[in-house]
């Protein structure tokens, strides 16, 4: 694996309850592609040792994570990732379509993975 092609994940801890637009603005981020999302998800969940090496990051049980993704039709969705029932679980939401995300949740982004 060419580690120069992979960048570290950026973490933004929500200081208060926030919607997706506010998170994007405060984190100075843009939604990741579907390819980036699946690569990150693989590295964090399926192969966390490689994820720690390549992304400089590892998930912690008891923490809620949020990521924004651009779909193939250019719409944007928000995906959460949390440890539930002894496994990593996630749900997808319309961007700004659901309730605000809770303070303490962690928004993950990356400039470019691929």
ABEGO torsion letter per residue (X at the ends): XBAAABBBBBBBBBABBBBAAAAAAAAGBBBBBAAAAAAAAAAAAABAAAAAAAAGBBBBBGBBBBBBBBBAAGBBBBBBBBBBGGBBBBBBBBBGABBBBBBGBBBBBBABAX
